[in-house]
Amino acid sequence: VCSFSQFFWTEQVTGVIVSLTSVSNINGMNAWVCGNSGTVIRTTNGGYNWTNHSGNGIPANVSLVNIFGINNTTAIVSGYIGSNTFVYRTTNSGTNWQQVFTQTNGFINAVWMTYATNGFMEGDPVGGRWSLWKTTNGGANWDSTGLYLPQSGSEAGWNNSMWLNYPEIWFGTNNSRIYYSTSNGTYWS
């Protein structure tokens, strides 16, 4: 039975004072959130309480823009410092974060995992081509082999504007385009 009060939003206190930029809900009770100043927080009770998992390998001067929680212990987060992009991964609930990717003059807009091991990452174009990357080991390593999509004009992507339903991928741009692949990123329309 649904009560009328279930249709209202309730503001939650997170314990952080920075701008939060991305959320990844795992199952309604467990979620990961990231934001400025290298901030990562996590809830295991539907947002009533939040644990701060900042630092521990993520520099305080990185602006985090996208997070994907694979489960309650493993998450991947992307961000930037100046004109360089970085991706960090935890496998122990945020106790430690390892840098698993960096790109000069890059900006990763979105990470999406289809399974605990397989995922895709999309970023703004570098050198005239979109930054497209795959992982087959849970985000520990990223590979762009066979993933080529040329940039159109000066277009760029949007934070969190990717959705994946293996083998289909969609992502949006600031040029009013949506790119679509039915081949897990090999071919695009």
C-alpha positions in Angstrom: 0.0 0.0 0.0 1.3 3.4 -1.0 0.7 6.4 1.2 0.5 9.9 -0.2 3.6 11.0 1.7 5.7 8.6 -0.4 5.4 10.9 -3.3 7.4 13.8 -1.8 11.1 14.4 -1.8 13.0 14.7 1.5 16.3 16.5 1.7 19.0 14.4 3.2 22.0 15.7 5.1 25.2 14.4 3.6 27.8 16.0 5.9 29.7 17.6 3.0 29.6 21.2 1.8 30.9 20.9 -1.8 28.8 20.7 -5.0 27.8 17.1 -5.7 27.8 16.2 -9.4 26.8 12.6 -9.9 24.9 9.8 -8.2 24.9 6.1 -8.9 22.1 4.1 -7.3 22.8 0.4 -6.9 19.6 -1.0 -5.5 17.6 1.8 -3.7 19.4 1.4 -0.4 23.0 1.6 -1.6 24.3 4.5 -3.6 27.6 6.3 -4.4 27.8 10.1 -5.0 30.8 12.3 -6.1 31.5 16.0 -6.3 34.1 18.7 -6.2 37.2 18.7 -4.1 37.7 14.9 -4.6 34.5 14.2 -2.6 33.0 10.7 -2.6 30.2 9.7 -0.2 28.2 6.5 0.1 24.9 5.4 1.7 23.9 1.9 2.6 20.5 2.8 4.1 18.6 4.7 1.4 20.3 8.1 2.0 19.5 8.5 5.7 23.2 8.3 6.6 26.2 9.0 4.5 29.9 7.9 4.9 32.6 10.1 3.5 35.1 8.2 1.4 37.1 11.2 0.1 40.9 11.1 0.0 42.4 7.6 0.4 44.1 8.0 -3.0 41.9 10.6 -4.6 43.5 14.1 -4.5 41.6 16.9 -2.8 42.1 19.1 -5.9 40.3 16.9 -8.4 36.8 17.9 -9.5 34.9 14.6 -9.8 32.1 14.6 -12.4 30.9 11.0 -12.8 30.6 8.0 -10.6 29.4 4.4 -11.3 28.8 2.0 -8.4 29.2 -1.5 -9.5 28.1 -2.7 -6.1 28.4 -1.7 -2.5 32.2 -2.3 -2.4 33.3 -1.4 -5.9 32.9 2.0 -7.7 34.6 3.9 -10.5 34.8 7.7 -10.5 36.1 10.2 -13.1 37.2 13.8 -12.7 39.8 16.4 -13.8 42.6 18.6 -12.6 43.2 21.5 -15.0 43.2 20.0 -18.5 43.9 16.4 -17.5 41.3 13.7 -16.7 41.7 10.9 -14.1 39.7 7.8 -13.2 39.9 6.1 -9.8 38.6 2.8 -8.6 37.8 1.2 -5.3 37.2 -2.4 -4.5 37.0 -2.1 -0.7 34.1 0.4 -0.1 36.2 3.5 -0.6 38.8 2.6 2.0 41.4 3.0 -0.8 41.2 4.4 -4.3 43.6 3.5 -7.1 44.2 5.7 -10.2 43.4 3.4 -13.2 43.4 5.9 -16.0 44.7 9.4 -17.0 44.5 11.3 -20.3 46.2 14.6 -21.1 43.7 17.3 -22.4 40.9 14.8 -21.8 37.6 15.0 -19.9 35.7 11.8 -19.1 31.9 12.4 -19.2 30.5 9.1 -18.2 31.4 5.5 -17.1 28.9 2.7 -17.3 29.4 -0.9 -16.3 27.2 -3.6 -17.8 28.5 -6.3 -15.5 31.0 -6.4 -12.7 33.7 -6.9 -15.2 32.6 -5.2 -18.5 32.1 -1.5 -19.0 32.5 1.5 -21.2 33.8 5.0 -20.8 33.1 8.1 -22.9 34.9 11.4 -22.9 35.3 14.6 -24.9 37.2 14.4 -28.1 41.0 14.6 -28.0 43.0 15.1 -31.2 39.8 15.1 -33.3 38.4 11.8 -32.0 36.0 10.9 -29.2 37.6 9.3 -26.1 36.0 5.9 -26.1 37.3 3.1 -23.8 36.3 -0.4 -22.8 37.2 -2.5 -19.7 36.9 -6.3 -19.3 38.3 -6.5 -15.8 36.1 -4.3 -13.7 37.7 -1.0 -14.6 41.3 -1.9 -13.5 42.4 -1.3 -17.1 40.9 0.6 -20.1 41.5 0.0 -23.8 40.4 2.1 -26.9 41.4 -0.5 -29.5 38.9 -0.5 -32.4 36.8 2.3 -30.9 37.1 5.2 -33.4 34.5 8.0 -33.7 35.6 11.3 -35.3 34.7 14.6 -33.7 32.2 16.7 -35.7 33.3 20.4 -35.5 34.0 21.5 -32.0 31.4 19.2 -30.3 31.9 17.9 -26.8 30.0 15.6 -24.5 27.8 16.2 -21.4 28.5 14.9 -17.9 26.5 11.7 -17.2 24.9 11.7 -20.6 25.6 8.1 -21.5 23.4 5.0 -21.2 24.4 1.5 -22.0 22.4 -1.7 -22.5 25.0 -4.1 -23.8 25.7 -4.1 -26.7 23.9 -0.8 -27.3 25.4 2.6 -26.2 23.9 6.1 -26.4 25.6 9.4 -25.5 24.7 13.0 -26.1 26.7 16.1 -27.2 26.6 19.9 -26.9 25.9 19.9 -30.7 22.4 18.5 -30.4 23.5 15.1 -31.4 23.0 11.6 -29.9 25.5 9.0 -30.9 24.3 5.4 -31.0 26.1 2.1 -31.3 24.7 -1.4 -31.5 28.1 -3.0 -31.5 29.5 -2.0 -28.0 31.2 1.0 -29.5 32.8 -0.4 -32.7 30.3 1.3 -35.1 28.3 4.5 -34.6 25.4 6.3 -36.1 
